[in-house]
Amino acid sequence: MGTGFIDHVTSFSSRTPNQEDRIGQFKTHSHPEAEITLLIKGEGYYASGEQNARVSAGNMILIPSAAPHSYVCIKHWEGYSLHLHELEMPAYPQYLFQQAFSQRTGPILKARLTGVHLERAAGAMKQLAQEGREPSSEEFLPDLLRNSLETLLLAFHVCAVDSAAAEPSGDTGEEQLIKDAIKQIHQQYHTSLKVSDLAASHYLSESIFRKKFSERTGLSPKQYMISLRLQEAKRLLRLSAKPVEFIASEVGFSSSSRFHDLFVKNVGMTPLEWRKEGQ
């Protein structure tokens, strides 16, 4: 089944003769994958356009897909670089990655990780690198990869303290309400979350919440949740060997027959046909 959303993950060191990031060597490139880099040791610079960001040990760097960027090492560095197919990420990590760029300015984002957050992120990178070299049991591989990616991105959000994050967003109360609801859906879509739960958590009647959500997103809350659940189900069908019934439950459907009917209605084929088409 493969690793799906991961293109590759590498550990790098400026003291490795065959690597291209030796001290003082300036490199400019772009790649179709999104990038998450964690610097364990050293110092250097990352640049894109007019942005020039100094980075040092503990910094996590996020770079969007296809963004031209440059980097140079000025003090021996070591770390990990993870390249990802953004649109193939699991639902919640994809939300976290995109939310980071919606909240902050600049094609290159960075956060300084310390303490337990740095330890967890480094451990997650090691896990991803290990699974890239020697994949463990295929049955649990998608879950291991998803958990590691979530750990990385949650560490970034917790530790990001740049000035853009500290400034008021300028959103109206209604805009912030919908953003909070979307975040809650992405966090809990795999549970028995109901529209009434979302409305109650924002102190609105269900009808008013539905109206506000639809006006802002173009979809009803129920349609949004179904779309997200189907998106994650499609990814799991291609990436894992899990039974269809298990996947239906894992992404939040209360019955496999309901999942089957909605899948056929929205995708135009059965879940098993979708899986076989991707093999």
C-alpha positions as CSV (number, residue, x, y, z in Angstrom):
1,M,0.0,0.0,0.0
2,G,2.9,2.4,0.6
3,T,3.3,5.5,2.7
4,G,0.9,7.6,0.7
5,F,1.2,11.2,1.7
6,I,5.0,11.0,2.4
7,D,7.3,11.6,-0.6
8,H,10.5,11.1,1.5
9,V,12.2,11.9,4.8
10,T,15.9,12.4,5.2
11,S,18.3,13.2,8.0
12,F,20.9,15.7,7.0
13,S,24.3,16.9,8.3
14,S,26.7,19.5,7.1
15,R,29.6,17.1,8.0
16,T,28.4,14.5,5.5
17,P,30.6,14.7,2.4
18,N,27.9,13.6,-0.1
19,Q,25.3,16.1,1.0
20,E,24.6,19.5,-0.5
21,D,24.2,21.5,2.7
22,R,27.7,22.0,3.8
23,I,28.7,25.2,5.6
24,G,28.7,28.3,3.5
25,Q,27.1,26.5,0.4
26,F,24.1,28.4,-0.8
27,K,21.3,26.4,-2.5
28,T,18.2,27.6,-4.2
29,H,15.4,25.2,-5.3
30,S,11.7,24.4,-5.3
31,H,9.9,21.1,-5.2
32,P,6.2,20.1,-5.7
33,E,6.0,18.7,-2.2
34,A,5.3,20.6,1.0
35,E,8.2,20.5,3.5
36,I,8.7,20.2,7.2
37,T,12.3,20.6,8.4
38,L,13.4,20.2,12.0
39,L,16.8,21.6,12.9
40,I,18.4,19.7,15.8
41,K,21.8,21.4,15.7
42,G,23.4,24.4,14.1
43,E,22.5,27.7,12.5
44,G,21.7,29.0,9.0
45,Y,19.2,31.0,6.9
46,Y,16.1,30.1,4.9
47,A,14.9,32.6,2.3
48,S,12.1,33.0,-0.1
49,G,11.3,36.2,-2.0
50,E,11.9,39.1,0.3
51,Q,11.8,36.9,3.4
52,N,15.1,36.0,5.1
53,A,14.7,33.9,8.2
54,R,17.5,33.0,10.5
55,V,17.1,29.5,11.9
56,S,18.9,27.6,14.7
57,A,18.7,24.5,16.8
58,G,15.1,23.7,17.8
59,N,13.5,25.5,14.9
60,M,10.8,23.8,12.9
61,I,10.4,25.2,9.3
62,L,7.2,24.8,7.2
63,I,7.4,25.5,3.5
64,P,4.3,25.2,1.2
65,S,4.2,23.1,-2.0
66,A,6.2,24.5,-5.0
67,A,7.6,27.5,-3.1
68,P,11.0,28.6,-4.4
69,H,13.4,28.9,-1.5
70,S,17.0,29.0,-0.6
71,Y,19.0,27.9,2.4
72,V,22.6,28.2,3.7
73,C,24.3,26.7,6.7
74,I,26.5,29.0,8.7
75,K,27.2,26.8,11.7
76,H,27.4,23.0,11.4
77,W,23.8,21.7,11.3
78,E,21.9,18.5,11.7
79,G,18.3,17.7,11.4
80,Y,15.5,16.1,9.5
81,S,13.6,17.1,6.3
82,L,10.2,15.7,5.5
83,H,8.6,16.1,2.1
84,L,4.8,15.6,1.8
85,H,2.1,15.5,-0.7
86,E,-0.1,18.1,0.9
87,L,-3.5,17.0,-0.6
88,E,-2.9,13.4,0.3
89,M,-2.3,14.1,4.0
90,P,-4.8,12.7,6.6
91,A,-7.6,15.1,7.3
92,Y,-6.5,16.6,10.6
93,P,-2.8,17.0,9.8
94,Q,-3.8,18.6,6.5
95,Y,-6.0,21.1,8.4
96,L,-3.2,21.9,10.8
97,F,-0.7,22.5,8.0
98,Q,-3.0,24.7,6.0
99,Q,-4.1,26.5,9.2
100,A,-0.5,27.4,10.0
101,F,-0.3,29.4,6.8
102,S,-3.7,31.0,7.2
103,Q,-2.7,32.4,10.6
104,R,0.8,33.7,9.7
105,T,2.4,35.6,6.9
106,G,5.4,34.6,4.8
107,P,6.1,31.6,2.5
108,I,8.4,30.2,5.1
109,L,7.1,29.7,8.6
110,K,9.2,28.8,11.7
111,A,8.6,28.0,15.3
112,R,11.2,27.4,18.0
113,L,10.5,24.1,19.8
114,T,11.8,23.6,23.3
115,G,11.6,21.0,26.0
116,V,9.1,18.2,25.6
117,H,7.8,19.6,22.4
118,L,11.2,19.3,20.8
119,E,11.7,15.8,22.2
120,R,8.4,14.7,20.8
121,A,9.0,16.3,17.4
122,A,12.5,14.7,17.1
123,G,11.0,11.4,18.1
124,A,8.3,11.7,15.4
125,M,10.8,12.6,12.7
126,K,12.9,9.5,13.7
127,Q,9.8,7.4,13.5
128,L,9.0,8.7,10.1
129,A,12.6,8.2,8.9
130,Q,12.6,4.6,10.3
131,E,9.3,3.7,8.6
132,G,10.6,5.1,5.4
133,R,13.7,2.8,5.5
134,E,12.1,-0.3,7.0
135,P,8.3,-0.2,7.1
136,S,6.7,-2.0,10.0
137,S,3.5,-4.1,9.8
138,E,1.5,-2.7,6.9
139,E,-1.7,-3.0,8.9
140,F,-0.7,-0.3,11.4
141,L,1.6,1.8,9.2
142,P,-1.0,4.4,8.2
143,D,-1.8,5.0,11.8
144,L,1.9,5.3,12.8
145,L,2.5,7.8,10.1
146,R,-0.6,9.9,10.8
147,N,0.2,10.0,14.6
148,S,3.8,11.1,13.9
149,L,2.7,13.9,11.5
150,E,0.1,15.1,13.9
151,T,2.8,15.2,16.7
152,L,5.0,17.4,14.4
153,L,2.3,19.8,13.4
154,L,0.8,20.1,16.9
155,A,4.2,20.9,18.3
156,F,4.5,23.7,15.7
157,H,1.2,25.2,16.6
158,V,1.9,25.1,20.3
159,C,5.3,26.7,20.0
160,A,4.7,29.2,17.2
161,V,5.0,32.6,18.9
162,D,5.9,34.9,16.0
163,S,4.4,38.4,15.9
164,A,1.8,37.5,13.3
165,A,0.3,34.9,15.7
166,A,0.3,37.4,18.6
167,E,-1.6,40.1,16.7
168,P,-5.4,40.1,16.6
169,S,-6.7,38.3,13.6
170,G,-9.2,41.0,12.6
171,D,-12.0,38.4,12.2
172,T,-15.5,39.3,13.1
173,G,-17.1,37.2,15.9
174,E,-19.1,35.3,13.2
175,E,-16.0,34.5,11.1
176,Q,-14.2,33.3,14.2
177,L,-17.2,31.2,15.2
178,I,-17.1,29.4,11.8
179,K,-13.4,28.9,12.0
180,D,-13.7,27.4,15.5
181,A,-16.5,25.1,14.2
182,I,-14.4,23.9,11.3
183,K,-11.5,23.2,13.6
184,Q,-13.8,21.2,15.9
185,I,-15.1,19.2,12.9
186,H,-11.5,18.4,11.7
187,Q,-10.6,17.3,15.3
188,Q,-13.7,15.2,15.9
189,Y,-15.1,14.1,12.4
190,H,-14.2,10.5,13.3
191,T,-16.5,10.6,16.4
192,S,-20.3,10.6,16.6
193,L,-20.2,14.4,16.3
194,K,-23.6,15.9,15.4
195,V,-24.6,19.3,14.1
196,S,-26.6,19.8,17.3
197,D,-23.3,19.3,19.3
198,L,-21.6,22.0,17.2
199,A,-24.4,24.4,17.6
200,A,-24.6,23.9,21.4
201,S,-20.8,24.3,21.8
202,H,-21.2,27.8,20.2
203,Y,-24.4,28.7,22.1
204,L,-26.6,28.8,19.0
205,S,-29.8,27.1,18.0
206,E,-29.2,24.4,15.4
207,S,-31.1,26.3,12.7
208,I,-29.1,29.6,13.2
209,F,-25.8,27.7,13.3
210,R,-26.7,25.8,10.0
211,K,-27.6,29.1,8.3
212,K,-24.4,30.9,9.4
213,F,-22.2,27.9,8.5
214,S,-23.7,27.5,5.1
215,E,-23.4,31.2,4.3
216,R,-19.7,31.1,5.1
217,T,-18.7,27.8,3.6
218,G,-21.2,27.1,0.9
219,L,-22.0,23.7,2.5
220,S,-24.2,22.7,5.3
221,P,-22.4,21.4,8.5
222,K,-23.6,17.9,7.7
223,Q,-22.4,18.1,4.1
224,Y,-19.0,19.4,5.3
225,M,-18.6,16.5,7.8
226,I,-19.7,13.9,5.2
227,S,-17.2,15.3,2.7
228,L,-14.4,15.2,5.2
229,R,-15.2,11.6,6.3
230,L,-15.3,10.4,2.7
231,Q,-12.1,12.2,1.9
232,E,-10.3,10.3,4.7
233,A,-12.0,7.1,3.8
234,K,-10.8,7.3,0.2
235,R,-7.2,7.9,1.6
236,L,-7.4,4.9,3.9
237,L,-8.9,2.6,1.2
238,R,-5.9,3.4,-1.0
239,L,-3.2,3.4,1.7
240,S,-4.3,0.6,4.0
241,A,-5.6,-3.0,3.8
242,K,-8.2,-2.4,6.5
243,P,-11.6,-3.9,5.9
244,V,-14.2,-1.5,4.5
245,E,-16.4,-1.9,7.5
246,F,-13.5,-0.9,9.8
247,I,-12.7,2.2,7.7
248,A,-16.4,3.2,7.8
249,S,-16.4,3.2,11.6
250,E,-12.9,4.8,11.8
251,V,-13.9,7.9,9.9
252,G,-17.2,8.4,11.8
253,F,-20.0,6.6,10.0
254,S,-22.4,4.8,12.3
255,S,-23.2,2.0,9.8
256,S,-21.3,0.4,6.9
257,S,-24.4,0.5,4.7
258,R,-24.8,4.3,5.2
259,F,-21.1,4.7,4.3
260,H,-21.5,2.5,1.2
261,D,-24.5,4.4,0.0
262,L,-22.9,7.8,0.5
263,F,-19.6,6.7,-1.1
264,V,-21.4,5.5,-4.2
265,K,-23.4,8.7,-4.4
266,N,-20.4,11.0,-4.0
267,V,-17.6,9.0,-5.7
268,G,-19.5,7.1,-8.4
269,M,-18.2,3.7,-7.4
270,T,-18.2,1.3,-4.4
271,P,-15.4,1.5,-1.8
272,L,-14.0,-1.8,-3.0
273,E,-14.0,-0.6,-6.6
274,W,-12.2,2.6,-5.5
275,R,-9.6,0.5,-3.7
276,K,-9.0,-1.8,-6.7
277,E,-8.7,1.1,-9.1
278,G,-5.8,2.5,-7.1
279,Q,-3.9,-0.8,-6.9
